[in-house]
């Protein structure tokens, strides 16, 4: 009971203090099984984000799905590079978000980033200032990796290399001094082992520290995108080390964002580290 009470109090404090929130949607949340936009799900998420903004909180959306949507639009038989698929898909994805949020009275702003935008210096400062300005004027930044000109996945990594949108969301949260990061995919949270292969795996409600052993145990990835639970754990560790709370949860669940922000025990909370 003491452990449960402490857990609930920590979630409550994290939610109460969160004024700037980064929400990352994985490809399996953004797209249906056939690669088309998951319209009903995204409409519900749009409702949640608009309601969240109405409470005075600032929201930044990091959205995957451009490559998968581009592949769906062009067809699997078309010999297009991943970069070309991203170029096609990003336009379709942004158009969807524009219409969804315009109907709710919210202007969106497209922001495409690469790892070079997070090298400490003037470029990252300009990025932070631009995002601050967008938020101050009531716009909703919709952020994605710029796959068209980004480094080829698998190339030698630079210190600030953005491997995937989980890492991108963590970098955005740090640069914008967010207090909460939501990583939403098609799994309920972090398990003691990969639940796809370990049937006795159990959900971990809260993590004080992301260990190498846990990352190894969670190996596995979704059918789309480049991320997986190991990627989310690495991103969560990075963000929590910067004093940002992280919740890893299932974006398919109805009202998941609303429930998290009410302090309910949804998904896995990775606590922010203060030292």
ABEGO torsion letter per residue (X at the ends): XAAAAAAAAAAAAAAAABABBBBBBBAAAABBAAGBBBAAAAAAAAAAAAAAAAAGBBBBBBBBGAAAAAAAAAEAABBBBAAAAAAAAAAAAAAAAAAAAAAAGBBBBBBBBBAAAABBEAAAAAAAAAAAAAAAAGBBBBBBBBAAABBBBGBBBBAABBABAAAAAAAAAAAAGBABBBBBBABAEBBABBAAABAABBBBABBABBBAAAAAAABEBBABEABBAAAAAAAAAAAAAAGBBBBBBBAABBGAAAAAAAGBBBEBBBBBBAX
